[in-house]
Amino acid sequence: MRLVTMPWQPVDLPSLQIGLLRALLARTRPDDEVREFHGSLRWAEFLLERTGGLLRPADHVEVGSDAIFDGLGDWVFSGVLYQDPGWGVERLGAYAERRGIPVDKARAMRAHAGAFVDRTAAEILAGEPDVVGFTSTFMQNVASLALAAELKRRRPGLTVVFGGSNCDGPMGHALHRNHPFVDHVVRGEGEYAFPALLAHIAAGTAPRDVPGLCWWDGDVSRANEESRRTVAPADIPSPDYDVWHAEVEASPVAEYVRPKLVVEGARGCWWGEKHHCTFCGLNGSAMAFRAKPGERLWQEVERLVRRHRILDVVTVDNIIDMAYFTDFLPRAVESDWDLLMHYEVKSNLTQAQLELLARSGAVHIQPGIESLNNRVLGLMDKGVTGARNVRTLRACADLSLTCTWNYLYGFPGETAADYDPVVAQFPALVHLQPPGGAFRIQLERFSPHFADPALGFAERRPAEMYGHVYDLPESELADLVYLFDAPPRGLGGPAEQRLVAAVADWRAGHAGSTLLRETEPDGSLLVHDRRSGWPERTHRFPGWEAAAFRRLEDGRSAAALRRLLAEDGTDVPAGRLAEWLDEGVALGLLFFDGRAYVALPLRHAPIGAPVHDAEAVTV
C-alpha cells in the first residue's frame, strides 16, 4: 500500500493525515506493507532541479497557499488531469486580468507538472502497491486526481482511494461519480472507515456496510449513508512522522525551510456546537467537540520533540480545549523547553490564560478576532465584543505573542454606521498587531450562511475560480467545491473603501509604534506616546485619573467605571468623567466600542520594538 499526499501540502509541515494513517495501519493491519509518498516535498525538489533553483519553496507557498482563493495551485495540474497542456490557460488569463493577480509563477510551474506526474507514477508503481490512498485538503484535489488517473492508465487493476476534508459530505460523492478512475472515497473521519474498507478490498467483497463510503457498483456510483458517530479521542492515533523527517533532512529543500511538527489535541469546535459562527465552514460534518486528555497530548508532543529534535509545534485544533490550561499547558511550562507553539483560541481568554500560553511557548496564536464592532460581531454569532477583542490585542502585544487575524466584512444587515465609528479609531490602535487585511467574506460550504439561505445568501454559485480548475458542468461543481460566489452583502462603496484603506494604514504604521505606560513613585501614571501618526509626547495622569486608567484595562462602561471609583473613595461627577473619557478617546489612549472603554497603553514594549527617549512634552 502507498499513502500519498500531493501538492500543495506545506513543505515545512508533515502531513498529519499520512502520519495518522501510518500509525493507524500499524495498529489495525500490522502485516500490511505501507509506504509513503510526500508529494509536496518531491514537487519542491523537482522544481528546484528542473529550473536550476529559479523556482524555490517560497514560490510554492505563493502559488499553493497564498493563492488558495484563486485556485492557482489546482490550475497548475489541471492540464495534466485533462491531458491537454492548453486546458484552462485562456480562462486563467482572463480571470487574472479581471482580478489583477499575478500568475507568472503558476504558469512557470505548470510547464513542469506533466513531467512530475510521469516520474511520480513510475516511482509509485515500481513498488507494486495494490492500493494507493490519497489524502486531499484545500488545493490538493487536482494534483491528486491527475496522478490517480495516470496510475490507473498504467495499471488498471490498481485500487485508488481518496479521503480528507475535500471529500466530506456531497463533495466526496461528486468527486467519485465524476472521476471513474477513483475506486473509493472515504467521506468524513477515516479511523473507522479506512480499515473496514481495506478488509473488504482484501476479501473482494462490496463495502456496503462502511458508513459514508463511495464505491462503484458496476457503472453506478454508490454513496453509503454517512454515520453520525464521531471518532473517540482514544481511537485517534499519535502520528508517525519518521519517513517524512528522514526525507526532509536528506532533501535539497532543507536549506530553504524550517521544519515543524503537527499535533492534534482536539477535533470539532465547542463554541460551534452551540453558536456556529455564521461564516465558518470548518469541521464540515464533524462539529462535535472531542479532545484528548492533556496528559496524553503532552506525551505525544514530548515523544515527537525528542524523536525529531524539532521545537516548532503547530496544533491543528480549531479551538483550544479549555481543560488544557490545567492539564497540558502547565506540563509544557514545566518542561523548560524552548517550544514555539501555534494555537487557535477564542478571543475572550483572560490575561492569566494568555500569560500561561506565553510561558508554555505559544508564540503564535490565532484568536478569531474578525471585527472590533459589537453589532457585526453579533451578526457573526462570535459571542465577544469589540472592547474584548481590543483587550486581547493589547494583551498579545504586552506578552509578545504573535496574533494572526483578518478583518472580515460583508455580513447581511451590516451598514456603514456599524463601521465608521470603529474605523475612525484605527489610528489609535497602530501599536497593536494589525489584521492581515480587510476581506469580504466568501460563502463556504457547511457554514450557517450556506446551510440557511434565509440568512442572506440565497443566490449562490460555485466560485469563479473553479472555471479554470475543473472541466465540469456547474451542476456538478455545486456538489464538488467548497467555496461559492454570491451577490455582495453588507458594506460597500465609500465605507468599504475607508475600511480597506484604514487597515492598510494600520499595517503600514505598525512597525516602530509604541504606547507605553509607566507608574511614578507617587502613583501617577505616565503614558509615553511614540505611535506613527501621533505627536511624540508623554501624558501624565495623577490621582483618580490614574486609578481610572488602571480600571479600564479590563474594559468598563462609563457607569461601571464611576461606580468602581466611588468604591475606591473617589466620587467623580458624571459630567467630568464623561469629559475625561471623551478626551482619552480623542487622544487615542482609550478605545470605545459604543458600550465599554478600554485603555490602550502597554505595560511592556513588545520584543523588537524600538526603545525611545522618555523625554518628551508632558501634557
C-alpha positions in Angstrom: 0.0 0.0 0.0 1.2 3.5 -0.8 -0.1 6.6 1.1 0.2 9.8 -0.9 -0.1 13.5 -0.1 0.3 15.7 -3.2 0.9 19.4 -3.6 0.0 21.7 -2.1 0.7 20.4 1.4 3.0 23.0 3.1 6.6 21.9 2.6 7.7 22.7 6.1 4.9 20.6 7.7 4.4 16.8 7.8 1.1 15.6 6.6 -0.9 14.9 9.7 -3.2 12.7 7.7 -0.4 10.5 6.5 1.1 10.4 10.0 -2.2 9.3 11.5 -2.9 6.7 8.8 0.6 5.2 9.1 0.1 4.8 12.9 -3.5 3.5 12.4 -2.5 0.8 9.9 0.4 -0.3 12.1 -2.2 -0.9 14.8 -5.1 -2.3 12.8 -3.2 -4.1 9.9 0.3 -4.9 11.2 1.0 -7.3 8.3 0.4 -4.7 5.6 3.5 -3.2 3.9 2.9 0.6 4.0 5.0 3.2 2.1 4.6 6.9 1.9 4.9 9.5 -0.8 5.3 13.1 0.3 4.5 14.7 -3.0 4.8 18.4 -1.9 8.4 17.8 -0.8 9.1 16.0 -4.0 7.4 18.7 -6.1 9.5 21.4 -4.4 12.7 19.3 -5.1 11.6 18.7 -8.7 11.1 22.4 -9.4 14.5 23.3 -7.9 16.1 20.7 -10.1 14.3 21.5 -13.3 14.6 25.3 -13.0 18.1 25.5 -11.7 16.9 27.0 -8.5 14.7 29.6 -10.1 11.5 28.2 -8.5 12.0 27.8 -4.8 9.9 26.7 -1.8 8.8 30.3 -1.2 7.2 30.2 -4.7 5.5 27.0 -3.6 3.9 29.0 -0.8 2.9 31.8 -3.1 1.1 29.6 -5.5 -0.1 26.8 -3.3 -1.2 28.6 -0.1 -1.4 32.4 -0.7 -3.5 31.9 -3.8 -5.9 29.5 -2.3 -8.9 31.7 -3.2 -7.8 32.0 -6.8 -7.2 28.2 -7.4 -3.7 28.7 -8.9 -2.3 25.5 -7.3 -5.1 23.3 -8.7 -4.7 25.0 -12.1 -1.0 24.1 -12.3 -2.1 20.4 -12.6 -5.3 20.8 -14.5 -3.7 20.4 -17.9 -2.3 17.1 -16.7 -5.6 15.9 -15.4 -7.4 16.7 -18.7 -4.4 15.6 -20.8 -4.3 19.0 -22.5 -1.5 21.4 -21.8 -3.6 24.3 -23.0 -6.7 23.5 -21.0 -7.8 26.4 -18.8 -4.9 28.7 -20.0 -7.2 31.3 -21.6 -9.7 31.1 -18.7 -7.0 31.8 -16.1 -5.6 34.6 -18.2 -9.0 36.3 -18.4 -9.6 35.7 -14.7 -6.2 37.1 -13.7 -6.8 40.2 -15.7 -10.2 40.8 -14.1 -8.8 40.3 -10.6 -5.4 41.9 -11.1 -3.5 38.9 -9.7 0.0 37.8 -10.8 0.1 34.3 -12.3 3.7 34.1 -13.7 4.9 31.7 -11.1 1.9 29.4 -11.6 2.5 29.4 -15.4 6.2 28.6 -14.9 5.3 25.7 -12.6 2.6 24.3 -14.9 5.2 23.7 -17.6 6.8 21.0 -15.3 3.6 19.4 -13.9 3.3 16.7 -16.6 6.9 15.5 -16.2 6.5 15.5 -12.4 3.3 13.3 -12.6 5.0 10.9 -15.0 8.0 10.5 -12.8 5.8 10.1 -9.7 3.6 7.5 -11.3 6.6 5.4 -12.4 8.1 5.6 -8.9 4.9 4.6 -7.1 4.1 1.7 -9.5 7.7 0.4 -9.2 6.8 -0.6 -5.6 3.9 -2.7 -6.9 1.3 -1.4 -4.5 -2.2 -3.0 -4.6 -3.8 0.1 -3.0 -2.9 3.8 -3.3 -4.6 6.1 -0.8 -4.7 9.9 -1.4 -5.4 12.5 1.2 -6.9 15.7 -0.1 -7.4 19.0 1.6 -7.8 22.5 0.1 -5.8 22.7 -3.2 -4.7 19.0 -3.3 -7.6 17.7 -5.4 -6.4 18.3 -8.9 -2.8 17.2 -8.4 -4.1 14.0 -6.7 -6.7 13.3 -9.4 -4.0 13.9 -12.1 -1.7 11.3 -10.5 -4.6 8.9 -9.8 -5.7 9.0 -13.4 -2.1 8.3 -14.6 -1.7 5.4 -12.2 -4.9 3.8 -13.5 -4.0 4.3 -17.1 -0.7 2.4 -16.5 -2.2 -0.2 -14.1 -6.0 -0.5 -14.4 -6.2 -3.1 -11.7 -4.8 -0.8 -9.0 -7.2 0.3 -6.3 -7.3 4.0 -5.7 -8.9 5.5 -2.6 -9.4 9.2 -1.7 -10.1 10.8 1.6 -9.6 14.0 3.5 -11.6 17.2 4.1 -12.1 17.7 0.3 -14.2 14.5 0.4 -16.6 15.5 3.2 -20.4 15.3 2.5 -21.6 15.8 -1.0 -18.1 16.8 -2.2 -16.9 13.2 -1.8 -19.7 11.8 -3.9 -19.3 14.4 -6.6 -15.6 13.7 -6.7 -16.3 9.9 -7.0 -19.0 9.9 -9.7 -17.1 12.4 -11.9 -13.8 10.5 -11.8 -14.3 6.8 -12.6 -10.6 6.1 -12.0 -11.2 6.7 -8.3 -12.4 3.4 -6.8 -13.4 4.6 -3.4 -13.9 7.8 -1.5 -13.9 7.9 2.3 -16.2 10.7 3.5 -15.6 12.1 6.9 -13.2 10.8 9.5 -11.2 7.8 8.4 -10.1 6.0 11.6 -13.0 3.5 11.5 -13.9 3.6 7.8 -10.5 3.1 6.2 -9.5 -0.2 7.9 -13.1 -1.5 7.3 -12.7 -0.7 3.6 -9.3 -2.4 3.4 -10.8 -5.5 4.9 -13.4 -5.5 2.1 -10.8 -5.0 -0.6 -8.7 -7.9 0.8 -11.8 -10.1 0.9 -13.1 -8.9 -2.5 -16.5 -8.0 -1.1 -18.7 -5.0 -1.7 -18.3 -2.3 1.0 -22.0 -1.7 1.5 -21.7 -1.5 5.3 -18.9 1.1 5.5 -20.6 4.4 6.6 -20.1 7.3 4.2 -18.1 5.3 1.7 -18.5 5.9 -2.1 -17.9 2.9 -4.3 -18.6 1.6 -7.7 -21.5 -0.9 -8.2 -20.7 -1.8 -11.8 -21.1 1.6 -13.5 -23.1 3.1 -10.7 -21.5 5.4 -8.1 -22.9 4.4 -4.7 -22.7 6.6 -1.6 -23.4 4.9 1.7 -25.2 6.8 4.3 -22.9 8.8 6.5 -22.7 7.9 10.2 -23.3 10.4 12.9 -20.8 8.6 15.0 -17.5 10.5 15.5 -14.1 9.1 16.3 -13.5 8.9 20.0 -10.3 10.6 21.2 -8.9 7.3 22.5 -9.1 6.0 18.9 -7.2 8.8 17.3 -3.6 7.6 16.9 -0.5 9.5 17.7 1.1 10.4 14.3 4.2 8.8 12.9 6.5 11.2 11.1 9.6 9.1 10.8 9.6 8.8 7.0 8.8 12.4 6.4 11.5 13.6 8.7 14.1 11.4 7.1 13.2 12.7 3.7 13.2 16.3 4.8 16.7 16.0 6.3 18.1 14.4 3.2 16.3 16.9 0.8 18.0 19.7 -1.1 14.9 21.7 0.0 16.0 21.5 3.7 18.1 24.7 3.4 15.0 26.7 2.4 12.6 25.6 5.1 12.3 25.3 8.9 10.5 22.0 9.6 7.8 22.0 12.2 5.8 19.3 13.9 2.0 19.0 13.6 -0.1 17.7 16.6 -3.8 17.3 17.1 -5.3 17.6 20.6 -9.0 18.1 19.7 -11.5 17.8 16.8 -14.6 19.9 16.3 -15.5 23.2 18.0 -17.0 23.5 21.4 -18.2 27.1 20.6 -19.6 26.0 17.2 -21.7 23.2 18.8 -23.8 25.9 20.4 -23.1 29.1 18.4 -21.8 28.2 14.9 -20.1 31.3 13.6 -22.2 32.2 10.6 -19.4 32.5 8.0 -17.4 29.4 9.1 -17.4 26.2 7.2 -14.7 24.4 9.1 -15.3 21.0 10.7 -17.8 20.1 7.9 -19.9 17.2 9.1 -18.0 16.7 12.4 -18.6 19.7 14.6 -18.9 17.7 17.8 -16.0 18.7 20.1 -13.7 15.9 21.3 -10.3 16.3 23.0 -7.5 14.0 24.1 -6.6 14.3 27.8 -3.9 16.9 28.3 -1.6 14.4 29.8 -1.8 12.2 26.6 -1.4 15.2 24.3 1.8 16.2 26.2 3.1 12.7 25.9 2.6 12.9 22.2 4.4 16.3 22.0 7.2 15.1 24.2 7.7 11.9 22.1 7.7 13.8 18.8 10.0 16.6 20.0 12.5 14.1 21.5 12.4 11.9 18.4 12.8 14.6 15.8 14.6 17.3 17.8 12.2 19.9 16.5 10.8 22.5 18.9 8.3 24.2 16.5 4.9 22.7 17.1 1.8 23.5 15.2 -1.6 22.4 16.7 -4.4 21.9 14.2 -7.2 22.2 16.7 -9.8 24.7 15.5 -10.2 25.8 19.1 -8.2 25.1 22.3 -9.7 22.7 24.8 -10.1 24.9 27.9 -9.0 22.0 30.1 -5.6 22.3 28.5 -5.0 25.4 30.7 -4.8 23.0 33.7 -3.6 19.7 32.3 -1.5 20.4 29.2 0.0 23.9 29.1 1.4 23.6 32.7 3.3 20.5 31.6 4.8 22.5 28.7 5.9 25.2 31.1 7.4 22.6 33.5 9.4 21.0 30.6 11.5 24.2 30.4 11.9 23.5 26.7 12.1 26.4 24.2 9.0 25.3 22.4 7.5 27.5 19.7 3.8 26.6 19.5 0.9 27.8 17.4 -2.6 27.6 18.8 -6.1 28.6 17.7 -8.0 30.1 20.6 -11.1 32.1 21.3 -10.6 35.9 21.8 -12.1 36.0 25.3 -9.2 34.4 27.1 -8.3 36.0 30.4 -5.0 37.8 31.0 -3.8 34.8 33.1 -4.7 32.4 30.4 -2.8 34.3 27.8 0.2 34.6 30.2 0.1 30.8 30.6 0.1 30.4 26.8 3.1 32.7 26.5 5.0 30.8 29.3 4.3 27.5 27.7 5.9 28.5 24.4 2.8 29.5 22.4 4.5 32.3 20.4 1.7 32.4 17.8 -2.0 32.4 18.3 -5.0 32.8 16.1 -7.8 34.2 18.2 -10.5 34.6 15.6 -11.0 38.3 16.3 -12.5 39.1 12.9 -14.1 42.5 13.9 -14.0 45.3 16.5 -17.6 46.3 16.2 -20.3 44.8 18.6 -23.1 44.7 16.1 -21.1 43.0 13.4 -19.7 40.5 15.9 -23.3 39.8 16.8 -24.2 39.1 13.2 -21.3 36.6 13.2 -22.5 35.0 16.4 -19.0 35.3 17.8 -20.0 35.8 21.4 -17.5 38.6 22.1 -17.4 42.4 22.0 -15.1 44.9 20.2 -13.7 46.0 23.6 -12.8 42.4 24.5 -11.1 41.9 21.2 -9.0 45.1 21.7 -8.1 43.8 25.2 -6.9 40.6 23.5 -4.8 42.5 21.0 -3.3 44.6 23.8 -2.5 41.6 25.9 -0.9 39.8 23.0 1.3 42.8 22.3 2.2 43.0 26.0 3.2 39.4 26.1 5.0 39.4 22.7 2.5 36.8 21.4 2.2 37.0 17.6 -1.5 37.3 16.9 -2.8 36.4 13.4 -6.2 37.8 12.4 -8.2 39.3 9.5 -10.8 42.0 9.5 -13.9 40.4 7.9 -16.9 42.3 6.4 -19.8 41.7 4.0 -22.3 40.3 6.5 -26.0 40.7 5.6 -27.5 43.5 7.6 -24.4 45.5 8.4 -24.2 49.2 7.5 -21.6 51.9 7.2 -22.8 53.2 10.6 -21.5 49.9 12.2 -18.0 50.5 10.8 -17.3 54.2 10.7 -17.0 54.9 14.5 -14.6 52.0 14.8 -12.6 52.7 11.7 -12.1 56.2 12.9 -10.3 54.8 15.9 -7.9 52.5 13.9 -5.1 55.1 14.1 -5.2 54.8 17.9 -4.5 51.0 17.6 -1.5 51.3 15.4 0.8 50.0 18.1 -1.3 46.8 18.3 -0.9 43.9 15.9 -2.8 44.8 12.7 -5.1 42.4 10.8 -3.6 40.7 7.7 -6.0 42.7 5.7 -9.7 43.6 5.3 -11.5 40.9 3.4 -15.1 40.4 2.2 -16.3 37.0 3.4 -16.8 34.2 0.9 -19.6 31.7 1.1 -18.2 28.4 2.5 -19.9 25.0 2.3 -21.1 23.8 5.7 -21.4 27.3 7.1 -24.7 28.6 8.5 -24.7 31.2 5.7 -24.6 28.3 3.2 -27.0 26.0 5.1 -29.7 28.6 5.6 -30.3 30.8 2.6 -32.6 33.0 4.7 -29.5 34.4 6.4 -28.9 36.4 3.2 -27.1 34.3 0.6 -30.0 32.7 -1.3 -28.3 33.3 -4.6 -25.1 31.4 -4.9 -23.0 29.6 -7.5 -19.6 27.8 -7.4 -16.8 30.4 -7.0 -15.5 31.8 -10.3 -12.0 30.4 -9.8 -13.3 26.8 -10.4 -13.9 27.7 -14.0 -10.2 27.4 -14.7 -9.7 24.4 -12.4 -12.4 21.8 -13.4 -13.9 20.8 -16.7 -17.2 20.0 -15.2 -20.8 21.5 -15.5 -21.9 23.9 -12.8 -24.5 21.3 -11.6 -21.6 19.0 -10.6 -19.4 21.8 -9.3 -22.2 22.8 -7.0 -21.6 19.5 -5.1 -17.9 19.2 -5.6 -16.5 22.5 -4.4 -16.1 24.3 -1.0 -16.3 28.0 -2.0 -19.2 29.9 -3.6 -19.8 33.3 -5.0 -22.9 35.3 -4.0 -24.1 38.9 -4.6 -22.2 41.1 -2.1 -24.0 41.9 1.1 -23.4 44.4 3.8 -20.6 47.0 3.5 -19.9 48.5 0.1 -19.0 51.8 -1.7 -17.1 54.5 0.1 -17.4 52.8 3.5 -15.8 49.7 2.2 -13.0 51.7 0.7 -12.5 53.5 4.0 -12.2 50.2 5.9 -9.7 48.7 3.4 -7.6 51.9 3.4 -7.6 52.2 7.2 -6.4 48.6 7.6 -3.6 49.3 5.1 -2.6 52.4 7.0 -2.6 50.4 10.3 -0.3 47.8 8.7 2.0 50.4 7.3 2.3 52.4 10.6 2.6 49.5 13.0 6.4 48.8 12.9 8.1 51.0 15.4 4.9 52.3 17.0 4.7 52.1 20.8 2.3 53.4 23.5 3.7 52.5 26.9 2.6 53.2 30.5 4.8 53.8 33.5 4.0 54.3 37.2 5.6 57.1 39.1 6.6 56.8 42.8 3.5 58.9 43.8 1.2 56.5 41.9 0.7 58.9 39.0 0.6 57.3 35.5 2.8 58.3 32.6 1.9 57.3 29.1 4.6 57.6 26.5 3.2 58.0 23.0 5.5 57.1 20.2 2.9 56.0 17.6 3.1 56.6 13.9 0.8 59.5 13.0 0.6 60.9 16.6 2.6 63.7 18.2 5.6 62.4 20.2 4.6 63.2 23.8 4.1 61.9 27.3 0.8 62.2 29.1 0.6 62.3 32.9 -2.4 61.1 34.9 -2.5 61.8 38.6 -4.9 60.8 41.4 -8.2 59.4 40.3 -7.3 59.6 36.6 -4.5 57.1 37.2 -7.0 54.9 39.1 -9.5 55.2 36.3 -6.9 54.2 33.7 -6.0 51.1 35.6 -9.7 50.2 35.9 -10.1 50.5 32.2 -7.5 47.8 31.5 -10.4 45.3 31.7 -12.9 47.5 29.8 -15.7 49.3 31.6 -18.8 51.3 30.7 -18.8 54.9 32.0 -21.4 54.0 34.7 -19.4 51.0 35.9 -16.2 53.0 36.0 -17.8 55.7 38.1 -19.2 53.1 40.5 -15.8 51.5 40.9 -14.1 54.8 41.5 -16.7 55.6 44.2 -16.0 52.3 45.8 -12.3 53.3 45.9 -13.3 56.5 47.7 -13.4 59.0 44.8 -16.7 60.4 43.7 -16.1 61.8 40.2 -19.1 63.9 38.8 -20.7 62.1 35.8 -20.1 65.1 33.6 -16.5 65.4 34.5 -15.9 61.7 33.9 -17.6 61.8 30.5 -15.3 64.7 29.5 -12.3 62.8 30.7 -13.3 59.7 28.7 -14.0 61.7 25.6 -10.6 63.3 25.9 -9.0 59.9 26.3 -10.6 58.7 23.1 -9.6 61.9 21.2 -6.0 61.4 22.3 -6.1 57.8 21.1 -5.4 56.5 24.6 -8.8 54.8 25.0 -10.9 52.7 22.7 -14.7 52.9 22.8 -16.9 50.2 21.2 -20.1 52.0 21.9 -20.6 50.3 25.3 -17.2 50.0 27.0 -13.9 51.9 27.2 -10.6 50.1 27.1 -7.2 51.5 28.0 -4.7 51.1 25.1 -1.2 51.6 26.6 1.0 48.6 27.1 2.9 47.6 30.2 5.9 46.3 28.3 7.4 47.1 24.9 7.0 44.1 22.6 10.1 42.2 21.6 11.8 44.0 18.7 10.1 47.4 19.4 12.5 50.3 19.4 13.5 52.0 22.6 12.6 55.7 22.6 13.9 58.5 24.7 11.4 59.0 27.5 12.0 62.8 27.5 9.1 64.5 25.8 6.4 67.1 26.3 4.2 66.3 29.2 0.5 67.3 28.8 
